[in-house]
Amino acid sequence: MNDITENKIDYGNKSARIGRKLFYGAALAALLIGTPAIAFAGDAADEQVKQMQLKLEEAMAAIHALSQTVGALQGDLAAQKAMAAKPAANTDMVDELDERVEELETVVDNIDASIGSRAVVSAFDAKKFDFGGFVDLATTAAFGEDGSTVSVNRQVFELLVKAKLGNRWDLFVAQAFVRNAPLTFTDPNSRTTPFFRNNNSPVVTDTVIAWAQYTKSDLVKVQVGRFITPHGITNIEHFPASLLDPEQPQFLRPFPGQTVFANFTNGVNVNGSKFVGRNKFSYNAYAGAWAGNSTNINLGGRVAYTFTNEGITIGANATYGDRSSLVDADFAVVGVDLLFEKGRWIWKNEIFITNEENGLDRIAFYTQPAYKLTDKWTGFYRFDYLDTGLAGGKTIENSLGLTFKPVSNAHLRGIYRWRHASEDAGIPSADAHIFQLSTTFNF
């Protein structure tokens, strides 16, 4: 900028000097033009007149040359001003655009090489279409007091599809293909002789989730269809890829069932959230039927409040319904959940108590602290208690696990479970030791 300023000053000085020369030249020309008249008036000699005329022609030629010089200098000055006004960033912008064009050309070449003339999946009418899924596998060994067994017992493939139908309308579907050999106990009291059921049968398919949602705002969203029953922590998280232990707590088994509350509900779920300063309030209110009792409606909901700075979320849950379409079996459930998630710690806690009209009340709770050893390794422990109210229905599980995520879309786990069935109603206590390796790959 200093060079440009100095050039402007230099050109300005040159223009001033040239202007003065033009002024003096014009005065001289006027004097020379007037001089012959004086000379003739004084009867001057012809030779003197000729000399004056020659000087006049020389002066006019000098004035013409000076005019051309001024014009050239003015043109140079205008060019310098234009260059000074041009942003230096333009050159950088052009270089950046050139680099982006080269990158796009590379991307196009790679896509063309990988796809060629093959068709690309696209939605019929949706504005946006997301497609994904996961594969969940498990191998389990069980050691009971009267035997032991091992099996590659779980293979689940689930497709996830989400479509944006409009500015406020969304659709989500999870379609599962399951081949599962659940662990059972074949002794009369179902606690000493482990056995994996055979699964040589057609793969079980289930539309696990299928809902459409209208969003009025973050505070008001309306889901219609089949959705995850919005209670607690683990059931809402649901997907194995996000769980440290894909074997959910005892009160959520069998899957899908209704040991305490149904894992899934077919109906309407109104939900939303709102920030209160840095904290967050959220809620769910639903009405619908469990697939095992499609003729009776359950009503329920959950409210939660998150203290962001503390990493604490507290939830309160309640539901009321009927467990059977054959007999009166009204029930009510209340529960509280607490999640602490800060730094490397994740600690989940849930407790639920039921009131059964024609049966014994049920109680379930678990606590599961976990610690992230590194970005890829996580260790956890879970104490899990369930009392179904039935004879011999009190069981405790202590689980210890280590999980590893080599990449974000792969979750490998090694879990040891000690299951203790308490002595109850004349049924002796029993212990089982279960070891499981499981993997979840999601895309």
Buried (B, 14 or more C-beta within 10 A) or exposed (E): EEEEEEBBEEBEEBBEEBEEBBEEBEEBBEEBEEBBEEBEEEEBEEEEBEEBEEBBEEBEEBBEEBEEEBEEBEEEBEEBBEEEEEEEEEEEEEEEEEEEEEEEEEEEEEEEEEEEEEEEEEBEEBEEBEEBBBBBBBBBBBBBBEBEBEBBBBBBBBBBBBBBBEEEBBBBBBBBBBBBBBBEBEBEBEBBBBBBEEBEEEEEEBEBBBBBBBBEEEEEBBBBBBBBBBBBBBBBBBBBBEBBBBBBBBBBBEBBBBBBBBBBBBBBBBBBBEEEEEBBBBBBBBBBBBBEBEEBBBBBBBBBBBEBEEBBBBBBBBBBBBBBEEEEBBBBBBBBBBBBBEEEEBBBBBBBBBEBEEBEEBBBBBBBBBBBEEEEEBBBEBBBBBBBEEEBBBBBBEBEBBBBBEEEEEBBBEBEBEBBBBEBEEBEEBBBBBBBBBBBBBE
